[in-house]
Amino acid sequence: MVDHTAVRKPAWLNKKINLGRGSDMKRFLAERGLNTVCQSALCPNIAECFGEGTATFLILGPVCTRGCKFCAVTPGVPDNVDPDEPRRVSEAVKRLGLKHVVITSVTRDDMPDGGAGHFNAVINAVRSLCAVTTIEVLVPDFNGRAESVRQVLNAAPDIFGHNLETVPRLYGEIRTGADYGRSLDVLKRAKAGRGTVRTKSGLMLGLGEQEKEVLEVLNDLSAAGCDYLCLGQYLAPSKKHYPVKEYVSPERFSALKTKAEKLGFLHVASAPYVRSSYRAAGYNVKKTKVTFR
């Protein structure tokens, strides 16, 4: 059994999860058969985001074909893709009056295009009903298929995200089936394929990475033209998952933010509870210098 007792949770990680009025959002989504990564990944910010009427839609089903050791999403053999999902997502976005929507998915290695065509369909469906809504996607690596990246870009999302998650040295240990270079190429292809799209990536800290390794990844992302960066504390979803090796202090997150900003990122969100979709509606993609409320 993995030892989770070696590192004690510090005082700054004391957020209580209480859905409160966010329970209305949970019920609304459940009634429409929609999944959110907020629930599937056991996000610590779920009460805050649901309470504000924001959510990150998880398309292509709730089951992932990979089994990354840090992730709470259920691994296994997914069901067939629901062709009605784009309509339901778009209607939910309209009904909720979202000004910004985040669309992500499980990894679907069982599909020839990795689910890129379904991303395209969901984006177009949202656009057709909610023309003023800005759309952010957080995609898997599509097994490195350049055509899949193009399929998503053809639907013209405002923000194209793909998380590197951790430093290259730890990929083999915690990111089953993933490859650092391949993930970096997804972001490079997105920026090269559609220069107007904002690209975004994120890292979890506290997995055993070294400061030098983190800075090397930030340099790689900057060289790839990545616009937005999110840095947050890794929290193990259960005792069966990869254990937390270190709790990174708010001061270190702040120092990394300063270093990253010097590399030219338009916006850096860096704090213990930051996640890639946290307060995503605060990004203003219409400005050269992003604003974040």
HULINBEL-V116701 format. One record per backbone hydrogen bond with DSSP energy under -1.0 kcal/mol. CO is the residue of the C=O (numbers start at 1). NH is the residue of the N-H. E is the energy in kcal/mol with one decimal. If there is no record, write none. Layout:
CO|NH|E + CO|NH|E
This chain:
10|13|-1.4 + 19|22|-3.1 + 20|23|-1.8 + 21|24|-1.4 + 22|26|-1.9 + 23|27|-2.2 + 24|28|-2.5 + 25|29|-2.4 + 26|30|-2.1 + 27|31|-2.3 + 29|34|-2.4 + 30|33|-1.5 + 35|58|-2.7 + 36|40|-2.3 + 37|41|-2.5 + 38|43|-1.9 + 39|42|-1.1 + 43|46|-1.4 + 45|49|-2.5 + 46|50|-2.7 + 47|51|-2.1 + 48|52|-1.2 + 49|54|-2.7 + 50|53|-1.3 + 56|37|-1.9 + 57|104|-3.2 + 59|106|-1.1 + 64|76|-2.4 + 68|71|-1.3 + 69|242|-2.8 + 74|64|-3.1 + 82|85|-1.6 + 84|88|-1.9 + 85|89|-2.7 + 86|90|-2.3 + 87|91|-2.4 + 88|92|-1.9 + 89|93|-2.4 + 90|94|-2.1 + 91|95|-2.7 + 92|96|-2.4 + 93|98|-1.9 + 99|134|-2.7 + 101|136|-3.0 + 102|57|-2.2 + 103|138|-2.4 + 104|59|-3.0 + 107|65|-2.3 + 108|111|-1.6 + 111|114|-1.4 + 113|116|-1.3 + 115|119|-1.9 + 116|120|-2.4 + 117|121|-2.0 + 118|122|-2.5 + 119|123|-2.7 + 120|124|-2.4 + 121|125|-2.1 + 122|126|-2.4 + 123|127|-2.6 + 124|128|-2.0 + 125|129|-1.2 + 126|130|-3.0 + 130|133|-1.3 + 134|101|-2.4 + 135|158|-1.9 + 135|159|-1.8 + 136|103|-2.9 + 137|161|-3.2 + 141|144|-2.6 + 142|145|-1.8 + 145|149|-1.4 + 146|150|-2.1 + 147|151|-2.2 + 148|152|-1.8 + 149|153|-2.4 + 150|154|-2.4 + 152|155|-1.3 + 153|156|-2.3 + 158|198|-2.0 + 159|137|-2.6 + 160|200|-1.8 + 161|139|-2.8 + 164|166|-2.4 + 165|204|-3.2 + 167|170|-1.4 + 168|171|-1.4 + 170|174|-2.2 + 171|175|-2.5 + 174|69|-1.6 + 175|178|-2.0 + 179|183|-2.4 + 180|184|-2.5 + 181|185|-2.1 + 182|186|-1.5 + 183|187|-1.2 + 184|188|-2.0 + 185|189|-3.0 + 186|190|-1.9 + 187|191|-2.1 + 188|192|-2.4 + 189|193|-2.7 + 190|194|-1.6 + 194|197|-1.8 + 198|160|-3.2 + 199|227|-1.2 + 199|228|-2.4 + 200|162|-2.3 + 201|230|-1.8 + 202|165|-2.4 + 203|232|-2.0 + 205|234|-3.2 + 206|245|-2.9 + 206|246|-1.3 + 210|214|-2.1 + 211|215|-2.3 + 212|216|-1.8 + 213|217|-1.9 + 214|218|-2.3 + 215|219|-2.0 + 216|220|-2.0 + 217|221|-2.6 + 218|222|-2.4 + 219|223|-2.4 + 220|224|-1.4 + 221|226|-2.4 + 222|225|-1.5 + 227|266|-1.8 + 227|267|-1.3 + 228|201|-1.9 + 229|269|-2.8 + 230|203|-2.4 + 231|271|-1.9 + 232|205|-2.8 + 238|241|-1.1 + 249|253|-2.0 + 250|254|-2.3 + 251|255|-2.1 + 252|256|-2.4 + 253|257|-2.1 + 254|258|-1.9 + 255|259|-2.0 + 256|260|-2.7 + 257|261|-2.5 + 258|262|-1.4 + 260|263|-1.2 + 260|265|-1.1 + 261|264|-1.4 + 267|229|-2.1 + 269|231|-3.0 + 271|274|-1.7 + 272|233|-2.3 + 275|278|-1.5 + 277|280|-1.5 + 279|282|-2.0 + 280|283|-1.8 + 284|287|-1.4
